[in-house]
Structures are given as C-alpha cells and as structure tokens.
C-alpha cells in the first residue's frame, strides 16, 4: 500500500528529524565528556632546549595575536635551568631563555635575558619560572625566581620581567609583594590587563631546617597596557587576594608552594595548592579588596598528587598537572574529579608543569621536564 505523496514527504521529514536528533544527542553527549578525555593521542611538538642549552621547561603561553616576532597560535615556553654543558650546569633558578614553538614543531629563540643587564632591578637575577603570559598588544611578562647555585639557600625575591614583541626586556616589576613569582595568569582587555601571581618565598620558608611556612600569597596586579611604541605597561594597583598558602623548600624541586592559577568566567580564581594536594578557589578575584586567605576548598587528595600547572578548560572545568606523577586531572568547579589521564609514563613524577589550551581548543599543550619537550594532547 502506497502512502499519499504528502504523507510520504512528511514521513521523510520525520525520519530526517529523527536522525538529526540522534546525531545532536550523540554530539551533546560527546561534548559532556571531560575535556581531557576528548583526546586520543599524545603528540611530541618539539624540543624546548635552545642553542645555549637551557632546560627544565616551566611556563607555557599561547600567542593571541601576530605582532613583532610573535606569531598567532604559537607557544612560548620559559626555561628554569641552565645548560648541563657549562661545567656544573642544570641549576634551577638560572634559566634565561624563552623559546617560541610553532604547533608544527618549528622552534626559534624568542628571548635570552642577560641577568647583568637587569642590574638591581630584579633582585637576584634571572631564573625564569612558570609565570608566563602574552598580552594581545604584544607584551610578554615572565616571572623570575633566581638562584646562584640551584639551591633554595640562594633563592632571591626576583621580579616580573616585561619584554616587547621582539623579545627585548623593557622593564621589570619588583617589590610590593612580588617575592618568588611562581605562576601567573591574566585577564587581558588590550588597553588594560589584570595579572594574578602566586608567590612562594614569603615568611621564613628559606630558613633551615626545611619546614612548611604558611606564607604563600596570590597578588592581583592591575596594569595599563599601551600599544607597542606608545609607552610601557604600568602598574596601577596591587592587591593581595590570597595569603597563608603552604610553601616549603625542597632539595629536588627548589620550592613547593601555590602554583597554577586559572581565572573562570565568573571571576573565581582557582589555585593549585601544591603542598596540600588541593585546589582552592578565591571568589570575586577581580573585585575583592581583602585576602581570601587560602581560599575555599574545591577538591583535595584523590587523583591529585602535587598539582602544579592549572588551566580552565572550555567546559569550565579545572585541569591540573601533577608534579607527583605523570597525570593530568580534571575537576569540576563543584569539586568532582571527573577524569585522570596519564601523559607521561617515561619519567612520571617531576616532569609536568605548565599547561595551555590551543586557540582552536583542539589540543592541550604541556611541558615535559623529563625530556625537555613541549607535547600536546590531540586527536589523531
């Protein structure tokens, strides 16, 4: 029996709608997966060792716009250690280089900072940390926690170093709470920017014997950001919005303290409280005028094992890199640890640090200190 023509067309429409509905449902379910479970492979992007031999990659930042020597979508990586080939190298707190990596694997030297050229504007010199951001107007800001011999006994307060889009140092920010800047994130509005910086050298943390000092801080630093050639970034205010975080000297890691920071769209700042295997939340981070102390408890223990790097995923979840093993952990803002992915099986503990999400959201970049490389979670 044949359906009338109009009934037949209606039947086809219903079938098409049903298929579309099934496809949309499958897509929606796929989008509900944890962010780090959407990838199926680990890709080696490039070595992060420049010609001078610096190693121990820490900071990772994706370039938002092409300007000067910076190319949109490339990744900047800062090195914390110097070379092993200089007769007593591979010392923490002595790395002076930032490399620029194309996602296809091409590497160039973006900056090599001469400690002598900074004089006394950066107390202790240069040892580039995970604190690394690239602003839309081409300014690059990187943290320095320097040592003279790679040990915490010689660690100094350091500074934030500002470079232009061609990798030239133009100024430093020091003092006023900047004391061992360890990691950093930014809200960037072109003409202005707000930096969130963790600091790990406060209190008596460097006084022997090794102990935990409740003195780590989170600073909010507001900047005016002119166009290149029209002036330099200027601090307009500095506010301590987090305090009392655990920090400790460590023979292997130099310093352990509050590390990764990520700003959520609702203004909550998430902090990797490394010593306590904990993710903390500082509410109203953009506007608060007082310290939230060590913040609100979001999640602790479980799959977390010395969380270091931290980034906010496109789905709003918090992705952290463990310093105690080779895992990335994804946690919801409500504190549920929803995914754990192993990204380093060769060296494991001590290999992971900085994280950054690609501009197209199709990969997640991470540094591997075990073999001095930049790698990425991708889909093959």
C-alpha positions in Angstrom: 0.0 0.0 0.0 1.5 3.4 -1.0 1.3 6.4 1.1 -0.2 9.5 -0.4 2.5 11.9 -1.7 2.1 14.5 1.1 2.2 11.7 3.8 5.3 10.2 2.1 7.1 13.6 2.4 6.0 14.0 5.9 7.4 10.6 6.7 10.7 11.5 5.2 10.9 14.8 7.2 10.2 12.9 10.4 12.9 10.4 9.6 15.4 13.2 8.8 14.5 15.0 12.0 14.9 11.7 14.0 18.4 11.2 12.5 19.3 14.8 13.2 18.0 14.4 16.8 20.1 11.3 17.3 23.2 13.0 15.9 22.6 16.0 18.0 22.2 13.8 21.1 25.4 12.0 20.3 27.2 15.3 19.8 25.8 16.6 23.1 26.9 13.5 24.9 30.3 13.8 23.4 30.5 17.5 24.5 29.6 16.4 28.0 32.7 14.3 28.2 35.5 15.6 30.4 37.8 17.9 28.3 40.9 15.8 28.7 39.1 12.6 27.6 38.2 14.1 24.3 41.7 13.4 23.0 43.1 10.1 22.0 46.9 10.7 21.5 49.9 12.4 22.8 52.0 14.3 20.2 55.6 15.4 20.6 55.6 19.0 19.4 59.3 20.0 19.8 62.3 20.1 22.0 62.4 23.2 24.2 66.2 23.3 24.5 67.6 26.4 22.8 71.1 26.8 21.4 72.5 27.8 24.8 71.4 24.5 26.3 68.8 25.8 28.8 66.4 23.2 30.1 63.7 22.4 32.5 60.7 24.0 30.7 58.2 25.5 33.0 55.9 28.2 31.7 53.6 27.8 28.7 51.6 30.5 27.0 49.8 30.7 23.6 50.3 33.8 21.5 47.0 35.6 20.9 48.0 37.8 18.0 50.8 38.2 15.5 52.9 41.2 16.2 56.7 41.7 16.1 58.4 38.3 16.4 55.3 36.8 17.9 53.1 34.6 15.7 49.4 33.9 16.5 48.8 30.4 17.8 52.5 29.7 18.5 53.5 28.7 22.0 56.1 30.4 24.2 58.0 28.2 26.7 60.2 29.5 29.5 63.2 27.6 30.8 64.1 27.4 34.5 67.5 25.7 34.4 70.7 26.5 32.6 72.7 24.0 30.4 74.5 20.9 31.5 77.4 21.6 29.2 78.9 24.5 31.0 80.7 22.5 33.7 78.3 22.4 36.6 75.1 23.4 34.9 71.5 22.2 35.0 71.0 24.5 38.0 67.4 25.5 39.0 66.7 29.2 39.0 69.3 30.1 36.4 67.4 29.6 33.1 67.3 32.8 30.9 65.6 31.8 27.7 62.1 31.8 26.2 61.6 29.8 23.0 58.7 30.2 20.5 57.3 26.9 19.2 55.1 26.5 16.1 52.4 23.8 16.6 54.0 22.1 13.6 57.3 21.8 15.5 59.4 24.7 14.3 61.3 26.3 17.2 63.0 29.7 17.5 64.6 31.7 20.3 62.3 34.4 21.4 64.4 35.9 24.2 67.6 35.3 26.1 67.7 37.6 29.1 71.1 38.8 30.3 71.0 39.0 34.2 73.7 41.6 34.2 71.6 43.9 32.0 68.9 43.9 34.6 71.2 45.2 37.3 69.5 45.5 40.7 66.0 45.9 39.1 65.4 42.1 39.6 66.7 41.1 43.0 68.9 38.0 42.5 68.9 38.0 38.7 67.2 35.6 36.3 65.7 32.2 36.7 62.5 32.0 34.6 59.5 30.4 36.2 56.1 29.1 35.1 54.7 32.7 35.5 54.4 33.5 31.8 51.7 35.4 29.9 51.4 37.0 26.4 49.2 40.0 26.1 47.2 40.9 23.0 49.2 44.1 22.4 52.4 42.0 22.2 53.9 42.5 25.7 55.3 39.3 27.3 55.6 39.1 31.0 57.6 36.4 32.7 58.4 35.6 36.4 61.9 35.2 37.7 62.9 33.3 40.9 66.7 33.3 40.7 69.4 31.3 42.5 73.2 31.4 42.2 73.8 27.7 42.6 70.5 26.0 42.0 69.7 25.6 45.7 66.9 27.2 47.8 69.5 28.6 50.1 70.5 31.1 47.5 67.0 31.8 46.1 66.1 35.5 45.8 62.9 37.5 45.5 63.2 38.0 41.8 60.7 40.0 39.8 58.3 40.1 36.8 60.2 40.9 33.6 58.4 42.7 30.8 59.5 42.1 27.2 58.3 43.6 23.9 57.1 41.6 21.0 60.6 41.2 19.7 61.9 39.6 23.0 63.7 42.7 24.3 63.5 43.5 28.0 61.9 46.9 28.6 61.2 47.0 32.3 60.8 44.9 35.5 58.2 44.9 38.3 59.7 44.1 41.7 58.8 44.5 45.3 55.3 45.4 46.6 54.6 41.8 47.4 56.3 40.2 44.4 58.5 37.6 46.1 59.4 34.5 44.2 56.7 34.8 41.5 56.0 31.2 40.7 53.0 31.1 38.3 50.6 33.6 36.7 47.5 34.1 34.6 45.9 37.2 33.2 42.7 38.8 32.2 43.6 40.8 29.1 41.4 43.6 27.8 44.1 45.1 25.4 44.2 48.6 27.0 44.3 47.1 30.5 45.2 43.8 32.0 45.0 42.1 35.4 47.7 39.7 36.4 47.2 37.1 39.1 50.6 36.0 40.5 51.5 33.3 43.1 54.5 34.0 45.3 56.4 31.3 47.2 59.3 33.0 49.1 57.4 34.7 51.8 57.9 34.3 55.6 60.8 32.2 56.8 60.4 29.5 54.2 64.2 29.6 53.3 65.4 29.4 56.9 66.8 26.0 57.8 65.8 23.3 58.6 63.3 22.6 55.8 59.8 23.2 57.0 56.4 24.3 55.8 55.7 28.0 56.1 52.1 29.3 55.9 53.0 32.4 53.9 52.5 31.9 50.2 50.4 34.6 48.5 48.3 35.5 45.4 48.6 39.0 44.1 46.3 40.8 41.8 48.2 43.4 39.8 46.3 45.8 37.6 48.1 47.3 34.5 47.6 49.9 31.9 48.7 48.4 28.6 49.7 50.8 25.8 50.3 49.8 22.2 53.9 48.9 21.4 55.9 52.1 20.8 53.3 54.2 22.8 54.7 53.7 26.2 55.2 50.7 28.6 52.8 48.7 30.8 52.4 50.4 34.1 51.1 49.0 37.4 48.1 50.9 38.7 47.4 48.8 41.8 48.5 45.7 43.6 46.2 43.8 45.9 46.9 40.7 48.0 43.8 38.5 47.4 45.2 35.2 48.8 47.6 34.5 51.7 48.8 31.9 54.1 49.3 29.2 51.5 51.7 26.4 52.4 55.2 26.7 50.9 58.4 24.8 51.6 62.0 24.5 50.3 62.7 21.2 48.6 66.1 19.8 47.5 64.6 18.3 44.3 62.0 20.9 43.4 63.7 24.0 44.9 60.4 25.4 46.2 56.9 23.9 46.5 54.1 26.3 47.1 50.9 27.7 45.5 51.5 27.3 41.8 49.0 27.2 38.9 46.2 29.8 38.7 43.2 30.0 36.4 40.5 32.6 36.1 37.0 31.3 35.5 34.4 33.4 33.5 32.5 34.1 36.8 35.6 35.8 38.3 36.6 32.9 40.5 40.4 32.3 40.6 41.4 28.7 41.1 44.8 28.0 42.7 46.8 24.8 42.8 47.8 24.4 46.5 50.6 22.0 45.8 51.8 21.2 49.3 48.3 20.2 50.4 47.3 18.3 47.2 44.4 20.7 46.9 42.6 23.0 44.5 41.4 26.2 46.2 39.0 28.9 45.0 39.3 32.6 45.5 35.8 34.2 44.9 35.4 37.6 43.3 39.1 37.7 42.4 38.7 40.6 40.1 37.0 42.9 42.6 37.7 41.8 46.1 39.7 44.2 48.3 40.7 41.8 51.0 42.6 38.5 51.1 40.5 35.3 50.9 43.3 33.7 52.9 43.8 30.2 51.5 40.5 30.3 49.7 37.6 27.8 49.6 38.2 24.1 49.4 37.3 22.8 45.9 38.9 19.4 45.8 41.8 17.5 47.5 43.6 14.2 47.6 42.0 11.6 45.3 43.9 11.7 42.0 45.6 15.0 42.8 49.3 14.5 43.6 51.2 17.8 44.0 49.1 19.8 41.5 51.3 22.3 39.7 50.1 23.7 36.3 46.5 24.7 36.1 44.2 25.8 33.3 40.5 26.4 32.9 39.1 24.1 30.2 36.5 25.3 27.6 33.8 23.4 29.5 34.6 25.3 32.7 36.4 22.5 34.5 39.8 22.8 36.1 42.7 20.9 34.6 45.8 20.4 36.7 49.2 18.8 36.1 50.5 16.6 38.8 54.1 17.0 40.0 54.0 13.7 41.8 53.2 11.5 38.8 52.6 11.8 35.1 48.9 12.6 35.2 46.6 15.4 34.3 43.4 15.6 36.4 40.2 17.3 35.5 38.0 18.6 38.3 34.6 20.4 38.2 34.0 23.7 40.0 31.9 21.7 42.4 35.0 19.6 43.3 34.2 16.3 41.5 37.4 14.8 39.9 35.9 13.6 36.7 38.9 12.4 34.7 42.6 11.4 35.1 44.8 10.9 32.0 48.4 9.7 32.1 50.5 11.8 29.7 54.0 10.8 30.9 54.9 7.2 31.5 58.6 7.5 30.9 59.7 9.8 33.7 56.5 10.4 35.6 57.0 12.3 38.8 58.5 15.7 38.5 58.0 16.0 34.7 54.8 18.1 34.4 54.4 21.8 35.0 52.9 24.4 32.7 49.7 23.9 30.7 48.0 25.9 27.9 45.0 25.3 25.6 45.4 25.9 21.9 43.5 28.8 20.4 41.2 26.4 18.5 40.6 24.3 21.6 41.6 21.2 19.7 44.7 20.4 21.7 46.2 20.9 25.2 49.8 21.8 25.4 52.0 20.7 28.3 55.8 20.7 29.0 57.6 17.6 29.9 60.7 18.3 32.1 61.8 14.7 31.9 62.9 15.1 28.3 62.8 18.9 27.9 60.0 18.9 25.3 56.6 20.5 24.6 53.9 18.0 24.0 50.2 18.1 23.3 47.1 16.0 23.9 45.5 15.7 20.4 43.1 13.7 18.3 44.7 11.6 15.6 
